[in-house]
Amino acid sequence: MAMLELSDQQILELVKQLAPAQKRVALLTLAEDAAQGREERMAYADSRIRQLCQQRGLDWDAMSDVEREAFIDDLVHEDRECRQ
């Protein structure tokens, strides 16, 4: 089967030519795909956070919201080391 290659702009122009009902179907399909990807990313992030906690002798499930926020804050700020 031949593969047609289109630029992003060409795809957008084609979508703009669809009837409103077809645009809605396209939009819903894209939204479903995005939601699936988001769920996969969140599952990966959850497992990675738990792994990082375990490496530091912490239990994510036992931590309070304040402790979790502090832990994440330490992870994302490069100007200081994470508490270990």
A tleap script that builds the chain and sets N, CA, C and O, in Angstrom:
source leaprc.protein.ff14SB
mol = sequence {
  NMET ALA MET LEU GLU LEU SER ASP GLN GLN
  ILE LEU GLU LEU VAL LYS GLN LEU ALA PRO
  ALA GLN LYS ARG VAL ALA LEU LEU THR LEU
  ALA GLU ASP ALA ALA GLN GLY ARG GLU GLU
  ARG MET ALA TYR ALA ASP SER ARG ILE ARG
  GLN LEU CYS GLN GLN ARG GLY LEU ASP TRP
  ASP ALA MET SER ASP VAL GLU ARG GLU ALA
  PHE ILE ASP ASP LEU VAL HIE GLU ASP ARG
  GLU CYS ARG CGLN
}
set mol.1.N position { 0.847 -1.180 0.000 }
set mol.1.CA position { 0.000 0.000 0.000 }
set mol.1.C position { 0.892 1.243 0.000 }
set mol.1.O position { 1.840 1.340 0.780 }
set mol.2.N position { 0.584 2.164 -0.859 }
set mol.2.CA position { 1.358 3.401 -0.956 }
set mol.2.C position { 1.058 4.307 0.234 }
set mol.2.O position { -0.072 4.373 0.718 }
set mol.3.N position { 2.093 5.002 0.691 }
set mol.3.CA position { 1.947 5.903 1.829 }
set mol.3.C position { 2.021 7.341 1.322 }
set mol.3.O position { 2.989 7.731 0.669 }
set mol.4.N position { 1.004 8.111 1.624 }
set mol.4.CA position { 0.954 9.514 1.239 }
set mol.4.C position { 1.529 10.341 2.376 }
set mol.4.O position { 1.075 10.231 3.515 }
set mol.5.N position { 2.516 11.161 2.080 }
set mol.5.CA position { 3.117 12.017 3.100 }
set mol.5.C position { 2.627 13.444 2.919 }
set mol.5.O position { 2.736 14.026 1.840 }
set mol.6.N position { 2.082 13.998 4.008 }
set mol.6.CA position { 1.568 15.363 4.002 }
set mol.6.C position { 2.212 16.136 5.143 }
set mol.6.O position { 2.553 15.566 6.179 }
set mol.7.N position { 2.371 17.416 4.946 }
set mol.7.CA position { 2.878 18.266 6.024 }
set mol.7.C position { 1.743 18.515 7.017 }
set mol.7.O position { 0.573 18.281 6.717 }
set mol.8.N position { 2.108 18.984 8.181 }
set mol.8.CA position { 1.092 19.327 9.190 }
set mol.8.C position { 0.114 20.352 8.632 }
set mol.8.O position { -1.096 20.245 8.835 }
set mol.9.N position { 0.646 21.344 7.930 }
set mol.9.CA position { -0.208 22.392 7.373 }
set mol.9.C position { -1.185 21.823 6.349 }
set mol.9.O position { -2.343 22.236 6.301 }
set mol.10.N position { -0.729 20.883 5.538 }
set mol.10.CA position { -1.611 20.264 4.545 }
set mol.10.C position { -2.728 19.481 5.229 }
set mol.10.O position { -3.877 19.509 4.789 }
set mol.11.N position { -2.388 18.798 6.285 }
set mol.11.CA position { -3.396 18.037 7.027 }
set mol.11.C position { -4.439 18.984 7.616 }
set mol.11.O position { -5.640 18.729 7.526 }
set mol.12.N position { -3.975 20.073 8.213 }
set mol.12.CA position { -4.909 21.044 8.784 }
set mol.12.C position { -5.832 21.627 7.716 }
set mol.12.O position { -7.028 21.806 7.945 }
set mol.13.N position { -5.272 21.917 6.563 }
set mol.13.CA position { -6.097 22.456 5.481 }
set mol.13.C position { -7.146 21.441 5.025 }
set mol.13.O position { -8.277 21.816 4.713 }
set mol.14.N position { -6.784 20.182 4.986 }
set mol.14.CA position { -7.754 19.145 4.616 }
set mol.14.C position { -8.863 19.022 5.663 }
set mol.14.O position { -10.036 18.870 5.322 }
set mol.15.N position { -8.480 19.088 6.933 }
set mol.15.CA position { -9.478 18.995 8.010 }
set mol.15.C position { -10.443 20.172 7.936 }
set mol.15.O position { -11.639 20.010 8.179 }
set mol.16.N position { -9.936 21.344 7.606 }
set mol.16.CA position { -10.797 22.524 7.493 }
set mol.16.C position { -11.848 22.356 6.400 }
set mol.16.O position { -12.896 23.001 6.444 }
set mol.17.N position { -11.581 21.506 5.437 }
set mol.17.CA position { -12.513 21.288 4.335 }
set mol.17.C position { -13.618 20.289 4.676 }
set mol.17.O position { -14.574 20.139 3.916 }
set mol.18.N position { -13.494 19.618 5.795 }
set mol.18.CA position { -14.509 18.647 6.195 }
set mol.18.C position { -15.814 19.341 6.577 }
set mol.18.O position { -15.840 20.511 6.959 }
set mol.19.N position { -16.883 18.579 6.461 }
set mol.19.CA position { -18.180 19.058 6.940 }
set mol.19.C position { -18.127 19.138 8.470 }
set mol.19.O position { -17.347 18.419 9.095 }
set mol.20.N position { -18.937 19.992 9.073 }
set mol.20.CA position { -18.896 20.146 10.540 }
set mol.20.C position { -19.001 18.822 11.303 }
set mol.20.O position { -18.284 18.627 12.284 }
set mol.21.N position { -19.863 17.925 10.879 }
set mol.21.CA position { -20.004 16.643 11.580 }
set mol.21.C position { -18.722 15.824 11.476 }
set mol.21.O position { -18.334 15.159 12.437 }
set mol.22.N position { -18.066 15.864 10.332 }
set mol.22.CA position { -16.821 15.130 10.147 }
set mol.22.C position { -15.683 15.762 10.960 }
set mol.22.O position { -14.809 15.061 11.469 }
set mol.23.N position { -15.707 17.086 11.073 }
set mol.23.CA position { -14.714 17.768 11.904 }
set mol.23.C position { -14.861 17.329 13.355 }
set mol.23.O position { -13.875 17.114 14.059 }
set mol.24.N position { -16.103 17.203 13.785 }
set mol.24.CA position { -16.368 16.783 15.166 }
set mol.24.C position { -15.831 15.381 15.416 }
set mol.24.O position { -15.227 15.121 16.456 }
set mol.25.N position { -16.049 14.477 14.465 }
set mol.25.CA position { -15.543 13.104 14.588 }
set mol.25.C position { -14.016 13.122 14.651 }
set mol.25.O position { -13.419 12.417 15.466 }
set mol.26.N position { -13.386 13.921 13.799 }
set mol.26.CA position { -11.932 14.016 13.796 }
set mol.26.C position { -11.426 14.549 15.138 }
set mol.26.O position { -10.462 14.028 15.699 }
set mol.27.N position { -12.081 15.581 15.640 }
set mol.27.CA position { -11.687 16.178 16.915 }
set mol.27.C position { -11.833 15.182 18.062 }
set mol.27.O position { -10.939 15.069 18.902 }
set mol.28.N position { -12.934 14.471 18.103 }
set mol.28.CA position { -13.150 13.484 19.167 }
set mol.28.C position { -12.121 12.357 19.094 }
set mol.28.O position { -11.645 11.876 20.122 }
set mol.29.N position { -11.786 11.943 17.884 }
set mol.29.CA position { -10.777 10.894 17.710 }
set mol.29.C position { -9.419 11.367 18.226 }
set mol.29.O position { -8.721 10.627 18.919 }
set mol.30.N position { -9.050 12.591 17.888 }
set mol.30.CA position { -7.788 13.149 18.371 }
set mol.30.C position { -7.784 13.287 19.895 }
set mol.30.O position { -6.774 13.030 20.549 }
set mol.31.N position { -8.920 13.692 20.444 }
set mol.31.CA position { -9.018 13.849 21.902 }
set mol.31.C position { -8.878 12.502 22.599 }
set mol.31.O position { -8.229 12.412 23.642 }
set mol.32.N position { -9.475 11.461 22.041 }
set mol.32.CA position { -9.350 10.120 22.621 }
set mol.32.C position { -7.904 9.653 22.593 }
set mol.32.O position { -7.409 9.085 23.567 }
set mol.33.N position { -7.227 9.892 21.476 }
set mol.33.CA position { -5.821 9.518 21.371 }
set mol.33.C position { -4.982 10.267 22.405 }
set mol.33.O position { -4.096 9.685 23.030 }
set mol.34.N position { -5.262 11.547 22.581 }
set mol.34.CA position { -4.521 12.350 23.545 }
set mol.34.C position { -4.761 11.849 24.969 }
set mol.34.O position { -3.836 11.804 25.780 }
set mol.35.N position { -5.992 11.477 25.265 }
set mol.35.CA position { -6.316 10.974 26.603 }
set mol.35.C position { -5.569 9.678 26.877 }
set mol.35.O position { -5.055 9.477 27.977 }
set mol.36.N position { -5.507 8.806 25.890 }
set mol.36.CA position { -4.787 7.543 26.060 }
set mol.36.C position { -3.313 7.813 26.333 }
set mol.36.O position { -2.724 7.210 27.230 }
set mol.37.N position { -2.726 8.703 25.576 }
set mol.37.CA position { -1.326 9.049 25.796 }
set mol.37.C position { -1.095 9.653 27.166 }
set mol.37.O position { -0.075 9.394 27.805 }
set mol.38.N position { -2.047 10.461 27.617 }
set mol.38.CA position { -1.942 11.097 28.928 }
set mol.38.C position { -1.978 10.037 30.032 }
set mol.38.O position { -1.224 10.124 31.001 }
set mol.39.N position { -2.844 9.046 29.888 }
set mol.39.CA position { -2.925 7.980 30.892 }
set mol.39.C position { -1.621 7.200 30.962 }
set mol.39.O position { -1.162 6.849 32.049 }
set mol.40.N position { -1.028 6.928 29.814 }
set mol.40.CA position { 0.246 6.213 29.780 }
set mol.40.C position { 1.354 7.039 30.421 }
set mol.40.O position { 2.172 6.503 31.169 }
set mol.41.N position { 1.387 8.336 30.137 }
set mol.41.CA position { 2.401 9.212 30.740 }
set mol.41.C position { 2.223 9.303 32.247 }
set mol.41.O position { 3.205 9.301 32.991 }
set mol.42.N position { 0.984 9.381 32.699 }
set mol.42.CA position { 0.733 9.467 34.140 }
set mol.42.C position { 1.134 8.178 34.848 }
set mol.42.O position { 1.672 8.221 35.954 }
set mol.43.N position { 0.877 7.038 34.223 }
set mol.43.CA position { 1.273 5.757 34.816 }
set mol.43.C position { 2.790 5.671 34.915 }
set mol.43.O position { 3.327 5.202 35.919 }
set mol.44.N position { 3.481 6.128 33.869 }
set mol.44.CA position { 4.948 6.135 33.900 }
set mol.44.C position { 5.449 7.081 34.995 }
set mol.44.O position { 6.347 6.728 35.760 }
set mol.45.N position { 4.871 8.273 35.068 }
set mol.45.CA position { 5.290 9.254 36.074 }
set mol.45.C position { 5.061 8.715 37.483 }
set mol.45.O position { 5.911 8.890 38.356 }
set mol.46.N position { 3.939 8.070 37.710 }
set mol.46.CA position { 3.629 7.502 39.019 }
set mol.46.C position { 4.667 6.456 39.410 }
set mol.46.O position { 5.167 6.462 40.535 }
set mol.47.N position { 4.993 5.550 38.473 }
set mol.47.CA position { 5.970 4.509 38.794 }
set mol.47.C position { 7.355 5.109 39.013 }
set mol.47.O position { 8.109 4.636 39.863 }
set mol.48.N position { 7.690 6.142 38.253 }
set mol.48.CA position { 9.000 6.778 38.391 }
set mol.48.C position { 9.119 7.517 39.719 }
set mol.48.O position { 10.162 7.450 40.370 }
set mol.49.N position { 8.070 8.216 40.127 }
set mol.49.CA position { 8.071 8.925 41.420 }
set mol.49.C position { 8.251 7.928 42.557 }
set mol.49.O position { 9.046 8.150 43.470 }
set mol.50.N position { 7.506 6.831 42.493 }
set mol.50.CA position { 7.624 5.813 43.542 }
set mol.50.C position { 9.042 5.230 43.588 }
set mol.50.O position { 9.576 4.968 44.666 }
set mol.51.N position { 9.636 5.032 42.427 }
set mol.51.CA position { 10.997 4.515 42.346 }
set mol.51.C position { 11.988 5.512 42.964 }
set mol.51.O position { 12.870 5.115 43.725 }
set mol.52.N position { 11.845 6.791 42.640 }
set mol.52.CA position { 12.717 7.814 43.202 }
set mol.52.C position { 12.584 7.893 44.717 }
set mol.52.O position { 13.575 8.052 45.430 }
set mol.53.N position { 11.357 7.779 45.198 }
set mol.53.CA position { 11.142 7.782 46.655 }
set mol.53.C position { 11.844 6.583 47.294 }
set mol.53.O position { 12.543 6.718 48.299 }
set mol.54.N position { 11.646 5.427 46.701 }
set mol.54.CA position { 12.237 4.206 47.245 }
set mol.54.C position { 13.762 4.324 47.293 }
set mol.54.O position { 14.384 3.890 48.262 }
set mol.55.N position { 14.360 4.901 46.266 }
set mol.55.CA position { 15.814 5.077 46.235 }
set mol.55.C position { 16.295 5.967 47.379 }
set mol.55.O position { 17.439 5.863 47.821 }
set mol.56.N position { 15.413 6.838 47.850 }
set mol.56.CA position { 15.770 7.759 48.935 }
set mol.56.C position { 15.229 7.297 50.287 }
set mol.56.O position { 15.268 8.044 51.265 }
set mol.57.N position { 14.727 6.069 50.337 }
set mol.57.CA position { 14.223 5.518 51.591 }
set mol.57.C position { 12.901 6.111 52.022 }
set mol.57.O position { 12.591 6.129 53.213 }
set mol.58.N position { 12.105 6.602 51.062 }
set mol.58.CA position { 10.811 7.214 51.366 }
set mol.58.C position { 9.680 6.346 50.827 }
set mol.58.O position { 9.872 5.564 49.896 }
set mol.59.N position { 8.522 6.489 51.413 }
set mol.59.CA position { 7.327 5.768 50.972 }
set mol.59.C position { 6.299 6.788 50.497 }
set mol.59.O position { 5.684 7.486 51.302 }
set mol.60.N position { 6.120 6.864 49.178 }
set mol.60.CA position { 5.206 7.837 48.572 }
set mol.60.C position { 3.815 7.743 49.191 }
set mol.60.O position { 3.194 8.767 49.474 }
set mol.61.N position { 3.323 6.532 49.402 }
set mol.61.CA position { 1.971 6.345 49.930 }
set mol.61.C position { 1.834 6.816 51.371 }
set mol.61.O position { 0.749 7.213 51.798 }
set mol.62.N position { 2.923 6.772 52.116 }
set mol.62.CA position { 2.873 7.183 53.526 }
set mol.62.C position { 3.114 8.685 53.698 }
set mol.62.O position { 2.914 9.225 54.786 }
set mol.63.N position { 3.540 9.352 52.633 }
set mol.63.CA position { 3.857 10.778 52.726 }
set mol.63.C position { 2.581 11.620 52.719 }
set mol.63.O position { 1.600 11.277 52.058 }
set mol.64.N position { 2.612 12.713 53.455 }
set mol.64.CA position { 1.501 13.668 53.447 }
set mol.64.C position { 1.571 14.475 52.153 }
set mol.64.O position { 2.570 14.426 51.435 }
set mol.65.N position { 0.513 15.212 51.866 }
set mol.65.CA position { 0.516 16.066 50.687 }
set mol.65.C position { 1.641 17.097 50.751 }
set mol.65.O position { 2.269 17.402 49.737 }
set mol.66.N position { 1.888 17.624 51.930 }
set mol.66.CA position { 2.952 18.619 52.118 }
set mol.66.C position { 4.312 17.976 51.828 }
set mol.66.O position { 5.154 18.570 51.154 }
set mol.67.N position { 4.518 16.765 52.338 }
set mol.67.CA position { 5.781 16.064 52.099 }
set mol.67.C position { 5.960 15.736 50.611 }
set mol.67.O position { 7.059 15.842 50.067 }
set mol.68.N position { 4.868 15.340 49.971 }
set mol.68.CA position { 4.934 15.040 48.536 }
set mol.68.C position { 5.294 16.295 47.745 }
set mol.68.O position { 6.135 16.255 46.846 }
set mol.69.N position { 4.649 17.409 48.088 }
set mol.69.CA position { 4.939 18.672 47.402 }
set mol.69.C position { 6.397 19.062 47.586 }
set mol.69.O position { 7.049 19.496 46.636 }
set mol.70.N position { 6.909 18.914 48.786 }
set mol.70.CA position { 8.306 19.257 49.059 }
set mol.70.C position { 9.241 18.343 48.270 }
set mol.70.O position { 10.254 18.800 47.743 }
set mol.71.N position { 8.913 17.083 48.189 }
set mol.71.CA position { 9.732 16.133 47.446 }
set mol.71.C position { 9.775 16.496 45.962 }
set mol.71.O position { 10.848 16.538 45.359 }
set mol.72.N position { 8.606 16.758 45.380 }
set mol.72.CA position { 8.531 17.142 43.965 }
set mol.72.C position { 9.253 18.466 43.743 }
set mol.72.O position { 9.970 18.631 42.756 }
set mol.73.N position { 9.059 19.410 44.668 }
set mol.73.CA position { 9.724 20.705 44.562 }
set mol.73.C position { 11.239 20.520 44.534 }
set mol.73.O position { 11.932 21.161 43.743 }
set mol.74.N position { 11.747 19.653 45.387 }
set mol.74.CA position { 13.183 19.376 45.414 }
set mol.74.C position { 13.645 18.743 44.098 }
set mol.74.O position { 14.739 19.038 43.617 }
set mol.75.N position { 12.828 17.890 43.528 }
set mol.75.CA position { 13.199 17.232 42.275 }
set mol.75.C position { 13.292 18.201 41.105 }
set mol.75.O position { 14.183 18.078 40.265 }
set mol.76.N position { 12.390 19.148 41.048 }
set mol.76.CA position { 12.340 20.021 39.868 }
set mol.76.C position { 13.242 21.248 39.967 }
set mol.76.O position { 13.473 21.923 38.963 }
set mol.77.N position { 13.748 21.542 41.142 }
set mol.77.CA position { 14.630 22.703 41.287 }
set mol.77.C position { 16.083 22.256 41.240 }
set mol.77.O position { 16.559 21.546 42.126 }
set mol.78.N position { 16.767 22.677 40.211 }
set mol.78.CA position { 18.148 22.287 40.013 }
set mol.78.C position { 19.112 23.068 40.882 }
set mol.78.O position { 20.278 22.693 41.012 }
set mol.79.N position { 18.639 24.146 41.477 }
set mol.79.CA position { 19.551 25.003 42.245 }
set mol.79.C position { 19.805 24.476 43.656 }
set mol.79.O position { 20.535 25.096 44.430 }
set mol.80.N position { 19.209 23.341 43.988 }
set mol.80.CA position { 19.469 22.746 45.292 }
set mol.80.C position { 19.306 21.234 45.177 }
set mol.80.O position { 18.631 20.738 44.274 }
set mol.81.N position { 19.929 20.514 46.098 }
set mol.81.CA position { 19.862 19.064 46.069 }
set mol.81.C position { 18.565 18.577 46.712 }
set mol.81.O position { 17.994 19.246 47.573 }
set mol.82.N position { 18.118 17.414 46.283 }
set mol.82.CA position { 16.943 16.798 46.899 }
set mol.82.C position { 17.319 16.345 48.305 }
set mol.82.O position { 18.451 15.936 48.564 }
set mol.83.N position { 16.363 16.425 49.184 }
set mol.83.CA position { 16.562 15.891 50.527 }
set mol.83.C position { 16.638 14.387 50.422 }
set mol.83.O position { 15.850 13.759 49.715 }
set mol.84.N position { 17.596 13.811 51.135 }
set mol.84.CA position { 17.728 12.342 51.058 }
set mol.84.C position { 17.617 11.715 52.413 }
set mol.84.O position { 17.703 10.493 52.536 }
savepdb mol mol.pdb
quit
